[in-house]
Amino acid sequence: MSRQSNMEARLVEAFSPERLEVVNESHLHAGHHHLEDGHDAVFDGSGETHFRVRIVASAFAGMSRIERHRAVNAVLAADLKAGVHALAIEPAAPGEKTRW
């Protein structure tokens, strides 16, 4: 199972979202520099390291933006420790306007 699929499954289990998109954006970051084993390296854009999470769930009702981000980060903590380099989060409660 891919990292993306695992992330989707954990988010569904934790939040029972009305809408969910987990988008692998790793290819958009090809050529960017990052540290790898203490050395500057150029990322080739492969793999599953950069994601965007778009999620609408009633669990976010009454939460601040920061609380929502913390909740998603907590659910995906294992992925962040295991090689997810970047995570963009777009959380909303039902009925709130989204850009997607």
C-alpha positions in Angstrom: 0.0 0.0 0.0 1.3 3.5 -0.9 2.1 6.1 1.7 -0.7 8.2 0.1 -3.2 5.4 0.6 -2.1 4.9 4.2 -2.5 8.6 4.9 -6.0 8.6 3.3 -7.0 5.6 5.4 -5.8 7.2 8.7 -7.6 10.5 7.9 -10.9 8.7 7.1 -10.6 6.7 10.3 -9.8 9.7 12.5 -12.2 12.3 11.0 -14.9 10.5 8.9 -14.6 13.4 6.3 -17.4 14.5 3.9 -14.6 15.3 1.4 -11.0 14.2 1.3 -8.2 14.7 -1.2 -4.6 13.6 -0.5 -2.6 14.9 -3.4 1.0 13.8 -4.0 2.8 17.0 -5.0 6.3 15.5 -4.9 6.9 16.0 -8.6 6.3 19.8 -8.2 9.4 20.0 -6.0 12.0 18.5 -8.3 15.2 20.5 -8.3 14.7 21.8 -4.8 17.5 21.6 -2.3 17.2 19.7 1.0 19.4 18.1 3.6 20.0 14.4 3.2 22.2 12.7 5.8 23.6 16.1 6.7 24.5 17.0 3.1 22.9 19.3 0.6 21.1 17.3 -2.0 18.9 18.1 -5.0 15.5 16.4 -4.8 14.6 14.6 -8.0 10.8 14.8 -7.5 10.2 11.0 -7.2 8.6 9.2 -4.3 6.0 10.3 -1.8 7.5 13.1 0.2 5.3 16.2 -0.5 1.6 16.1 0.0 -1.5 18.4 0.1 -4.4 17.3 2.3 -7.8 18.8 1.5 -10.4 17.7 4.1 -13.9 18.7 5.1 -15.1 17.1 8.4 -17.5 17.9 11.1 -14.8 17.2 13.6 -13.3 20.6 12.6 -16.4 22.6 13.6 -15.5 25.1 16.4 -11.8 24.5 16.0 -9.3 27.3 15.1 -7.2 26.9 12.0 -4.2 26.0 14.2 -6.2 23.4 16.1 -7.3 21.8 12.8 -3.7 21.7 11.5 -2.5 20.2 14.8 -5.2 17.5 14.6 -4.2 16.5 11.1 -0.5 16.6 12.0 -1.2 14.3 15.0 -3.0 11.7 12.8 -0.1 11.8 10.2 2.8 12.0 12.7 4.2 8.6 11.7 4.3 9.7 8.1 6.1 13.0 9.0 8.7 11.0 10.9 9.1 8.4 8.1 9.9 10.8 5.3 7.1 13.1 4.4 9.1 16.3 3.9 6.2 18.8 3.3 2.5 18.7 4.2 0.1 21.4 3.1 -3.2 21.2 5.0 -6.5 22.7 3.8 -9.1 21.8 6.5 -12.7 23.0 6.7 -15.9 22.2 8.6 -19.0 21.4 6.6 -20.6 24.5 5.1 -17.4 26.5 5.1 -16.1 27.9 1.9 -13.1 26.1 0.3 -10.8 27.0 -2.6 -11.2 23.6 -4.0 
